[in-house]
Amino acid sequence: MTSYTVPDFLIVGSMKAGTTTLYRDLVQHPDIFLPQEKEPETLVRFGEDDRAILEDYRSLMRPAATGQICGEASTAYTKRPDHEGVAERALRICGAKLKIIYLTREPISRIVSQYRHELALGLVQEPLNQAVLANGRYVAYSRYDWQLAPWLAALGPDNVLVLRFEDYVARRAETVGRICQFLGVSAPAGDFDRAFNTSEGKMVPRGLWKAVVASRFYQRQIKPLVPVGMRERMAGRVLTPVQQQVGELEPQTRERLAEALRSAAE
């Protein structure tokens, strides 16, 4: 009979709320395994059946050492309405003991950071004040209670840890210690001074390199073989610094976003 290794925990979001830095903090812990590929988005591949998802998890978790707990980080898991049914699928595949970590951020700051990120990647062309009002995803991803509701319903509050990005930034080591307690491992002694994947001054891949870096072959087969330090040195040579000016939210835009968030919560 084939045995499968599935995650013991998931970092499910939210987008642009510190998940990459948290991933890098936890990957230092000797008792925690996280795959080299952040954002594998395994559970949102709804075109594949559960057996294929189990096979993918077996591949992702294969390098884990005996005794390590396994996790993965995909912010797509809290991107309703783009992806519905993720929590139910996670319960079915990973079981009722699965633990969830969810980072929130001041909602409008998160929206602006999401726009900056998407502008850098060439995913949006409209100016800031136009884009964030025209596309409902920006507000939807900041509706934290709504995004979290399926996870609470599927796994219960004891298996869900919600943290504020602002607290994580202000008290990083303390927050990581709290996460480790939640996961049942000892608090680590790591380097908690560096932030990763910040949108400001971000270096992004262009042209053919963009397609290579995004490919599953690179993420699964090449990236694990290249030491982090070497990858960072290579990035300085092949990635392009973002030059776009994001601009500022106009007061009326900020108020319309706040009203949309208030109305959605009622």
Beta strands, then each sheet from edge to edge (+ up, - down):
strand 1: 9-13
strand 2: 32-33
strand 3: 69-73
strand 4: 99-104
strand 5: 160-164
strand 6: 203-204
strand 7: 240-241
sheet 1: 2+ 3+ 1+ 4+ 5+
sheet 2: 6+ 7-
end
